[in-house]
């Protein structure tokens, strides 16, 4: 077979295909959609691209099986009754004047059980002041729907958007309860209505939340009252209120307050809104947030004394506080002989008091209605100073005390009072003793004992009044030298003393010589005279008594 034969064969098959009675010049359309719900009416329509529709005979085919045949009608209207009617549909047309047959495209039809429900989606449920919101209606993924809209006002449904447009999205500026539904087909097929959506209209009145008490810090267990106040017009009796907190949103109520006990979970933002009682679908905007910060734990009061010692004839200040929180009133107590006595009951606003009595004091805070109490403060002991003087005396009273020696210190109360009436307390460089009936303190001295010693006294029947501390008794402790260092020290002292004595004698001798006033000539003359006397005595030529010369005073000294 040559090229010419193959070309002629191809042209033959092409001509056969184009001229064949099976050419696909018919078009099958399915309305309203290829996705159909049970109960809907579906329209199958077979259109030809040539001739009049009366020139043809029509067949509707489902899954290769003929379900409709007409020589006049090109369409089939079929009410769907079962999901079994799902399948692949096509049509064919046979020209009455010839054997020419045209086949259509294939359309897959899906039949769904149940009735569809429309879905209404609001752009917002709150219409702002002077504005509007959008509402969108839809029916799943199916197509061909038009939408009807309804608004309920005072329990009456009013149809809106009645034109024949699709109306899938509308914009509304009226408050009310809205719903929608879809419809399609001929005759009309309706979906179920959508769920209701409440659209509220915002008007210009402002609302504000105020808290009572208005303290910046609230503790668990306290009671707080929040009030919603409508501003810029309107009376309280005309309004309803709604609250939103961190854990819940309340229903509308005639009460403009919300009272509750505070707990840890109460911390967060609180808002309110209001509406007129004769208009359920118009309201204010939510108020600005009122932030509530709940502190954990029943707080403890703190008592701070200006001094714990009341001076003679004076007083001290006591200050009660409860952290950095505010709004507190204070109660004061003094324990005397194991009994708590409340003081300053006339005025609980006093945060600082002045006392002139000794005792154990504490305080606590209170605030709110009903009253909320803090824990009591720690006890503070206040001592009153009495006018008696005390003095410390030491025995032995040597100016120098050595380590190892024993010393006895005595505390003596002056200006009245007997020893048996008093208790005593000591303060040394290393310790402060407890109160005791003994007015003495005996101890062995060591190097660490050096320092100041003081005492104070109080009457045995009054634990919160005492004298002032005595003047200091200074104890200076010397260390005992060792044997080796003592020998060296003794020798050194002896050497120093010996040197001093030698110098003294030397000076004394020099003074002695000078006071005699002898010269060398006088000494020679004296010696010669003595020799002459001696010689006369030997030779007996002179009387002994005449030769004796008594000493006498001369101008140059004593001879």
C-alpha positions as CSV (number, residue, x, y, z in Angstrom):
1,X,0.0,0.0,0.0
2,X,1.4,3.3,-1.2
3,X,1.1,6.7,0.3
4,X,-1.7,7.6,-2.0
5,X,-3.9,4.7,-0.8
6,X,-3.3,5.7,2.9
7,X,-4.3,9.3,2.2
8,X,-7.5,8.2,0.5
9,X,-8.3,5.8,3.4
10,X,-7.8,8.6,6.0
11,X,-10.1,11.0,4.1
12,X,-12.7,8.2,3.9
13,X,-12.8,7.7,7.7
14,X,-12.9,11.5,8.3
15,X,-15.8,11.9,6.0
16,X,-17.6,9.0,7.6
17,X,-17.1,10.5,11.1
18,X,-18.3,14.0,10.1
19,X,-21.3,12.6,8.2
20,X,-22.2,9.9,10.7
21,X,-25.5,10.0,12.5
22,X,-23.6,9.8,15.8
23,X,-22.1,13.4,15.6
24,X,-22.3,15.2,19.1
25,X,-24.2,18.3,18.0
26,X,-26.8,18.0,20.9
27,X,-26.4,19.8,24.2
28,X,-28.0,18.5,27.5
29,X,-28.6,21.0,30.3
30,X,-29.8,20.1,33.8
31,X,-31.6,22.7,35.9
32,X,-31.4,24.0,38.6
33,X,-28.2,22.2,39.3
34,X,-26.4,18.9,38.9
35,X,-26.7,18.5,42.6
36,X,-30.4,17.8,43.5
37,X,-32.2,17.3,46.8
38,X,-35.0,14.8,47.2
39,X,-38.3,16.6,46.5
40,X,-36.8,19.0,44.0
41,X,-38.0,19.1,40.4
42,X,-35.2,18.7,37.9
43,X,-35.4,19.9,34.2
44,X,-33.5,18.0,31.5
45,X,-33.3,20.0,28.3
46,X,-31.9,18.7,25.0
47,X,-30.9,21.5,22.6
48,X,-29.9,21.0,18.9
49,X,-27.5,23.3,17.1
50,X,-29.3,23.0,13.8
51,X,-32.9,23.1,12.6
52,X,-36.1,23.6,14.5
53,X,-36.7,21.6,17.7
54,X,-39.8,20.2,16.0
55,X,-37.6,18.6,13.4
56,X,-36.3,16.1,15.9
57,X,-37.3,13.3,18.1
58,X,-35.7,13.3,21.5
59,X,-34.5,10.7,24.0
60,X,-33.2,11.2,27.6
61,X,-30.8,8.5,28.6
62,X,-29.6,7.6,32.2
63,X,-26.6,5.3,32.6
64,X,-27.2,4.0,29.0
65,X,-30.9,3.3,29.6
66,X,-33.6,5.3,27.9
67,X,-36.0,7.0,30.4
68,X,-37.8,9.5,28.1
69,X,-38.8,9.6,24.5
70,X,-40.8,12.4,22.8
71,X,-41.3,13.6,19.2
72,X,-42.4,17.0,20.3
73,X,-40.8,18.0,23.6
74,X,-37.1,18.4,23.9
75,X,-37.1,18.6,27.7
76,X,-38.1,16.4,30.6
77,X,-39.3,17.7,34.0
78,X,-38.7,15.1,36.7
79,X,-39.4,15.3,40.4
80,X,-36.7,13.6,42.3
81,X,-37.9,11.0,44.8
82,X,-34.8,8.9,45.5
83,X,-31.1,9.0,45.7
84,X,-31.2,6.1,43.2
85,X,-31.9,8.7,40.5
86,X,-28.3,9.8,40.8
87,X,-26.3,8.9,37.6
88,X,-24.9,9.9,34.2
89,X,-27.4,11.6,32.0
90,X,-27.3,12.4,28.2
91,X,-29.7,12.9,25.3
92,X,-29.9,12.1,21.6
93,X,-31.9,13.6,18.9
94,X,-33.1,11.8,15.6
95,X,-34.0,14.0,12.6
96,X,-37.4,13.1,11.5
97,X,-36.6,13.6,7.8
98,X,-33.5,11.5,7.7
99,X,-31.5,8.8,9.6
100,X,-29.3,11.5,11.1
101,X,-28.9,11.1,14.9
102,X,-27.1,13.6,17.2
103,X,-25.7,12.6,20.7
104,X,-25.2,15.1,23.6
105,X,-22.6,15.5,26.3
106,X,-22.9,13.6,29.5
107,X,-23.9,15.2,32.8
108,X,-23.4,13.6,36.2
109,X,-26.4,14.2,38.5
110,X,-26.1,13.7,42.3
111,X,-29.2,13.3,44.4
112,X,-28.9,14.1,48.1
113,X,-31.2,13.0,50.9
114,X,-32.8,15.4,53.3
115,X,-33.7,19.1,53.0
116,X,-30.9,21.6,53.0
117,X,-30.7,24.4,55.6
118,X,-29.6,27.9,54.7
119,X,-26.7,29.4,56.7
120,X,-26.7,33.1,57.7
121,X,-23.4,34.7,58.5
122,X,-23.3,38.2,59.9
123,X,-20.3,40.5,59.3
124,X,-21.1,41.8,62.8
125,X,-24.0,41.5,65.2
126,X,-23.6,45.1,66.4
127,X,-24.6,48.0,64.2
128,X,-22.3,50.9,65.0
129,X,-23.7,54.3,65.6
130,X,-24.9,55.6,62.2
131,X,-23.6,52.5,60.4
132,X,-24.8,49.1,59.1
133,X,-23.7,45.5,58.9
134,X,-23.6,42.9,56.1
135,X,-25.5,39.6,56.2
136,X,-24.6,36.6,54.0
137,X,-26.9,33.7,53.2
138,X,-25.6,30.4,51.6
139,X,-26.7,26.8,51.0
140,X,-23.6,24.6,51.2
141,X,-21.7,24.1,48.0
142,X,-24.7,23.8,45.8
143,X,-25.6,26.5,43.2
144,X,-28.6,28.2,41.6
145,X,-30.1,29.6,44.7
146,X,-31.9,32.8,45.3
147,X,-32.4,34.1,48.8
148,X,-35.2,35.4,50.8
149,X,-34.6,37.5,54.0
150,X,-36.8,38.0,57.1
151,X,-36.6,40.3,60.2
152,X,-38.5,39.7,63.3
153,X,-39.6,42.7,65.1
154,X,-41.9,42.5,68.1
155,X,-42.6,38.8,67.4
156,X,-43.6,39.5,63.7
157,X,-41.5,38.2,60.8
158,X,-41.2,40.8,58.0
159,X,-39.9,39.8,54.6
160,X,-37.2,42.1,53.3
161,X,-35.4,42.1,49.9
162,X,-38.4,40.9,47.9
163,X,-37.0,41.5,44.5
164,X,-36.0,38.6,42.2
165,X,-32.3,39.1,42.6
166,X,-30.0,36.6,44.0
167,X,-29.7,38.7,47.3
168,X,-27.0,36.4,48.7
169,X,-25.4,39.4,50.6
170,X,-27.4,42.3,52.0
171,X,-26.6,45.3,54.2
172,X,-28.9,46.3,57.1
173,X,-29.1,49.2,59.4
174,X,-32.1,48.1,61.5
175,X,-31.9,46.0,64.7
176,X,-33.9,42.9,65.0
177,X,-33.7,39.1,64.6
178,X,-32.8,38.0,61.1
179,X,-33.0,34.7,59.2
180,X,-32.9,33.7,55.6
181,X,-33.7,30.7,53.3
182,X,-32.9,29.7,49.7
183,X,-35.1,28.9,46.8
184,X,-34.6,27.6,43.3
185,X,-36.2,25.7,40.5
186,X,-39.6,25.8,38.8
187,X,-41.8,25.2,40.7
188,X,-39.8,26.9,43.6
189,X,-38.0,24.6,46.0
190,X,-37.2,26.1,49.5
191,X,-34.5,25.2,51.9
192,X,-35.1,25.2,55.7
193,X,-34.7,28.6,57.3
194,X,-31.4,29.5,58.7
195,X,-30.8,29.9,62.5
196,X,-31.8,33.3,63.9
197,X,-29.2,35.9,64.2
198,X,-29.8,38.9,66.5
199,X,-28.6,42.2,65.3
200,X,-28.3,45.0,67.8
201,X,-28.2,48.6,67.0
202,X,-25.8,50.8,68.9
203,X,-27.0,54.2,70.1
204,X,-24.9,57.1,71.3
205,X,-25.3,56.9,75.1
206,X,-22.2,56.0,76.9
207,X,-21.9,53.7,79.9
208,X,-19.2,53.4,82.5
209,X,-18.4,50.8,85.2
210,X,-17.7,52.0,88.7
211,X,-16.5,49.9,91.5
212,X,-17.4,50.2,95.2
213,X,-15.1,50.1,97.0
214,X,-12.8,51.9,94.6
215,X,-9.6,50.7,96.1
216,X,-6.8,49.8,93.7
217,X,-6.1,46.5,95.5
218,X,-8.9,44.1,96.5
219,X,-8.3,40.9,98.6
220,X,-9.8,37.5,98.2
221,X,-12.9,37.3,100.5
222,X,-13.8,41.0,100.2
223,X,-17.2,42.0,98.6
224,X,-17.2,44.3,95.6
225,X,-20.1,46.1,94.0
226,X,-19.9,47.1,90.3
227,X,-22.3,49.7,89.0
228,X,-23.2,50.4,85.4
229,X,-24.0,54.1,84.9
230,X,-25.6,55.4,81.7
231,X,-24.3,58.8,80.7
232,X,-25.6,61.5,78.4
233,X,-29.3,61.2,79.1
234,X,-31.7,58.5,80.2
235,X,-33.0,57.5,83.6
236,X,-32.0,54.4,85.5
237,X,-35.6,53.1,85.5
238,X,-35.6,53.1,81.7
239,X,-32.7,50.8,81.2
240,X,-31.7,47.2,81.3
241,X,-28.2,46.0,81.8
242,X,-25.8,43.3,80.8
243,X,-22.4,42.4,82.3
244,X,-19.4,40.7,80.9
245,X,-16.6,39.4,83.2
246,X,-13.6,37.2,82.8
247,X,-15.7,34.1,83.5
248,X,-19.2,34.8,82.3
249,X,-21.6,37.1,80.5
250,X,-24.9,37.7,82.3
251,X,-28.4,38.0,80.8
252,X,-30.2,41.3,80.6
253,X,-31.4,42.5,84.0
254,X,-33.1,45.6,85.5
255,X,-30.4,45.9,88.1
256,X,-27.5,48.2,87.2
257,X,-25.2,46.6,89.8
258,X,-23.3,43.4,90.2
259,X,-22.3,42.3,93.7
260,X,-20.0,39.3,94.4
261,X,-17.3,38.0,96.7
262,X,-13.9,38.3,95.3
263,X,-11.7,35.3,94.7
264,X,-8.4,34.6,92.8
265,X,-10.4,33.8,89.7
266,X,-12.2,37.1,89.8
267,X,-9.2,39.0,88.4
268,X,-9.8,40.5,85.0
269,X,-11.7,43.0,83.0
270,X,-15.4,43.8,83.6
271,X,-17.7,45.7,81.1
272,X,-21.4,46.5,80.9
273,X,-23.8,47.6,78.3
274,X,-27.4,49.0,78.5
275,X,-30.6,49.1,76.5
276,X,-34.0,50.6,76.8
277,X,-36.5,48.3,78.3
278,X,-39.0,48.9,75.4
279,X,-36.4,48.1,72.7
280,X,-34.7,44.7,72.9
281,X,-32.6,45.2,69.8
282,X,-30.9,48.5,70.4
283,X,-28.2,48.9,73.1
284,X,-25.2,51.0,74.0
285,X,-21.6,49.8,73.2
286,X,-19.8,47.9,75.8
287,X,-18.2,50.2,78.4
288,X,-14.5,50.6,78.8
289,X,-13.0,47.8,80.9
290,X,-12.9,48.0,84.7
291,X,-9.9,46.0,85.7
292,X,-10.1,44.1,88.9
293,X,-6.9,42.8,90.5
294,X,-7.6,40.3,93.3
295,X,-4.7,39.8,95.7
296,X,-4.3,36.3,97.2
297,X,-4.3,35.7,101.0
298,X,-6.6,37.8,104.1
299,X,-3.8,40.7,104.4
300,X,-1.8,41.3,107.7
301,X,-1.6,44.7,109.4
302,X,1.8,46.1,110.2
303,X,2.5,48.0,113.5
304,X,5.5,50.3,113.4
305,X,6.6,52.0,116.7
306,X,8.4,55.3,116.7
307,X,10.2,53.9,119.7
308,X,9.7,50.9,122.0
309,X,10.7,52.9,125.1
310,X,8.5,55.6,126.6
311,X,10.8,58.3,128.1
312,X,10.1,59.7,131.6
313,X,7.0,61.8,131.4
314,X,6.6,61.3,127.6
315,X,4.9,59.1,125.0
316,X,5.7,57.2,121.8
317,X,3.8,57.0,118.4
318,X,2.5,53.8,116.9
319,X,1.6,53.5,113.2
320,X,-0.7,50.8,111.7
321,X,-0.7,50.1,107.9
322,X,-1.9,47.5,105.4
323,X,0.7,47.4,102.6
324,X,0.1,49.8,99.8
325,X,-3.7,49.3,99.8
326,X,-6.1,52.0,100.8
327,X,-9.5,52.6,102.4
328,X,-8.7,51.1,105.8
329,X,-9.8,52.0,109.2
330,X,-7.9,50.7,112.2
331,X,-8.6,49.0,115.5
332,X,-6.0,49.2,118.4
333,X,-5.4,46.7,121.2
334,X,-3.2,46.6,124.3
335,X,-2.6,43.5,126.3
336,X,-2.2,44.0,130.0
337,X,-2.0,41.1,132.4
338,X,-2.9,38.7,129.5
339,X,-6.1,40.6,128.6
340,X,-6.6,42.3,125.3
341,X,-8.2,45.7,125.7
342,X,-9.4,47.6,122.7
343,X,-8.4,51.3,122.7
344,X,-9.4,54.3,120.6
345,X,-12.9,52.9,119.9
346,X,-14.2,56.4,119.3
347,X,-12.5,56.9,116.0
348,X,-11.4,54.1,113.7
349,X,-9.9,56.5,111.1
350,X,-6.8,57.0,113.3
351,X,-3.8,55.4,111.6
352,X,-1.2,56.9,114.0
353,X,-1.8,57.0,117.8
354,X,0.3,58.2,120.7
355,X,0.6,56.1,123.9
356,X,2.1,56.7,127.3
357,X,1.4,53.3,128.9
358,X,3.6,50.3,128.7
359,X,2.2,47.0,127.4
360,X,1.9,44.7,124.4
361,X,0.2,46.4,121.5
362,X,-1.2,45.2,118.2
363,X,-3.6,46.5,115.5
364,X,-5.7,45.3,112.6
365,X,-7.4,47.0,109.6
366,X,-11.1,47.0,108.6
367,X,-13.0,48.2,105.6
368,X,-16.0,47.6,103.4
369,X,-19.6,46.8,104.0
370,X,-20.0,44.1,105.2
371,X,-16.8,44.7,107.3
372,X,-13.7,42.9,106.1
373,X,-10.9,42.5,108.6
374,X,-7.1,42.0,108.1
375,X,-5.1,39.6,110.2
376,X,-3.8,41.2,113.4
377,X,-0.3,42.7,113.4
378,X,2.6,41.2,115.2
379,X,2.8,42.1,118.9
380,X,5.0,45.1,119.8
381,X,6.2,45.5,123.4
382,X,6.3,49.1,124.7
383,X,8.2,49.8,127.9
384,X,7.7,52.9,130.1
385,X,10.7,54.5,131.6
386,X,10.4,55.4,135.4
387,X,12.4,58.1,137.1
388,X,14.5,56.0,139.5
389,X,18.2,56.0,138.7
390,X,20.4,53.0,138.7
391,X,24.2,52.7,139.1
392,X,26.7,49.9,138.5
393,X,29.4,49.3,141.1
394,X,32.2,46.7,140.8
395,X,34.0,44.6,143.4
396,X,37.0,44.6,143.6
397,X,37.3,48.2,142.5
398,X,41.0,48.0,141.5
399,X,41.8,50.1,138.5
400,X,43.5,47.1,136.8
401,X,41.9,43.7,136.5
402,X,43.7,40.7,135.1
403,X,42.4,37.7,133.1
404,X,41.3,34.9,135.4
405,X,40.2,37.2,138.2
406,X,36.6,37.2,139.4
407,X,34.6,40.4,139.4
408,X,31.1,41.1,140.9
409,X,29.0,43.9,139.4
410,X,26.1,45.3,141.5
411,X,23.1,47.2,140.2
412,X,21.9,49.7,142.8
413,X,18.5,51.5,142.5
414,X,18.7,55.0,143.8
415,X,16.0,57.6,144.7
416,X,13.6,55.2,146.4
417,X,12.6,51.6,146.2
418,X,13.8,48.5,148.1
419,X,15.9,45.7,146.6
420,X,13.2,43.2,147.1
421,X,10.8,45.1,144.9
422,X,13.0,45.1,141.8
423,X,14.1,42.9,138.9
424,X,17.3,43.6,137.0
425,X,18.7,43.3,133.5
426,X,22.3,43.5,132.4
427,X,23.9,44.6,129.2
428,X,27.6,43.8,128.5
429,X,29.9,43.9,125.5
430,X,28.9,40.4,124.5
431,X,25.3,39.8,125.8
432,X,22.2,41.2,127.3
433,X,20.7,39.1,130.1
434,X,17.1,38.3,130.8
435,X,15.3,39.9,133.7
436,X,16.3,38.4,137.1
437,X,15.7,39.0,140.8
438,X,19.5,39.2,141.4
439,X,21.0,42.6,141.5
440,X,24.5,41.3,140.9
441,X,26.4,39.8,138.1
442,X,29.5,37.7,139.0
443,X,31.8,36.3,136.3
444,X,35.5,35.3,135.6
445,X,37.3,38.0,133.7
446,X,38.8,37.2,130.2
447,X,40.3,39.4,127.5
448,X,36.8,39.5,125.8
449,X,35.3,40.9,129.0
450,X,36.7,44.4,128.3
451,X,34.0,47.0,127.6
452,X,31.0,48.8,129.0
453,X,28.6,47.3,131.4
454,X,25.1,48.8,132.2
455,X,22.0,47.7,134.1
456,X,18.4,48.7,134.3
457,X,15.6,47.8,136.8
458,X,11.9,47.4,136.9
459,X,9.3,46.7,139.6
460,X,8.4,43.0,139.9
461,X,4.6,43.8,139.6
462,X,5.0,45.8,136.4
463,X,6.6,44.1,133.4
464,X,6.3,47.1,131.0
465,X,7.9,49.9,133.1
466,X,11.6,50.1,133.8
467,X,14.4,52.5,134.6
468,X,16.7,53.9,131.9
469,X,20.0,52.1,131.4
470,X,22.6,53.1,133.9
471,X,25.7,55.0,133.0
472,X,28.4,52.6,131.7
473,X,30.8,50.9,134.0
474,X,34.0,50.4,132.0
475,X,36.0,47.3,132.6
476,X,39.5,47.1,131.3
477,X,41.1,43.7,131.4
478,X,44.9,43.3,131.5
479,X,46.6,40.1,130.5
480,X,49.0,38.3,133.0
481,X,52.6,38.2,131.8
482,X,54.4,34.8,131.2
483,X,57.4,33.7,133.4
484,X,60.0,34.2,130.7
485,X,58.8,37.7,129.9
486,X,58.7,38.5,133.7
487,X,62.4,37.7,134.2
488,X,63.4,39.8,131.3
489,X,61.2,42.6,132.5
490,X,62.7,42.5,136.0
491,X,66.2,42.5,134.7
492,X,65.4,45.4,132.5
493,X,63.8,47.3,135.4
494,X,66.9,46.6,137.6
495,X,69.2,47.8,135.0
496,X,67.3,51.0,134.5
497,X,67.1,51.7,138.2
498,X,70.9,50.9,138.6
499,X,71.8,53.3,135.9
500,X,69.7,56.0,137.4
501,X,71.2,55.5,140.9
502,X,74.8,55.6,139.4
503,X,74.1,58.8,137.6
504,X,72.6,60.3,140.7
505,X,75.6,59.4,142.9
506,X,78.0,60.7,140.3
507,X,76.2,64.1,140.2
508,X,76.1,64.1,144.0
509,X,79.9,63.5,144.2
510,X,80.6,66.3,141.8
511,X,78.5,68.7,143.7
512,X,80.3,67.7,146.9
513,X,83.7,68.3,145.5
514,X,82.7,71.7,144.2
515,X,81.3,72.7,147.5
516,X,84.6,72.1,149.3
517,X,86.3,74.7,147.2
518,X,90.0,73.3,147.7
519,X,92.9,74.5,145.6
520,X,96.1,72.7,144.9
521,X,98.2,75.2,146.9
522,X,96.0,74.8,150.0
523,X,96.4,71.1,149.8
524,X,100.3,71.4,149.6
525,X,100.3,73.8,152.5
526,X,98.1,71.6,154.6
527,X,100.3,68.6,153.9
528,X,103.5,70.6,155.0
529,X,101.9,71.7,158.2
530,X,100.9,68.2,159.0
531,X,104.4,67.0,158.5
532,X,105.9,69.7,160.8
533,X,103.5,68.8,163.5
534,X,104.2,65.2,163.1
535,X,108.0,65.9,163.2
536,X,107.7,67.9,166.4
537,X,105.7,65.1,168.0
538,X,108.5,62.7,167.1
539,X,111.3,64.9,168.4
540,X,109.4,66.2,171.5
541,X,110.5,69.8,170.9
542,X,107.0,71.2,171.2
543,X,103.9,70.8,173.3
544,X,101.4,68.5,171.8
545,X,98.5,70.6,172.7
546,X,99.9,73.7,171.1
547,X,100.5,71.8,167.9
548,X,96.8,70.8,167.3
549,X,95.0,73.1,164.9
550,X,91.2,73.2,165.1
551,X,89.2,73.7,162.0
552,X,87.8,77.0,161.3
553,X,86.0,78.9,158.7
554,X,87.9,80.9,156.2
555,X,87.0,82.9,153.2
556,X,88.0,80.1,150.9
557,X,86.1,77.4,152.8
558,X,86.4,75.2,155.9
559,X,89.8,74.2,157.2
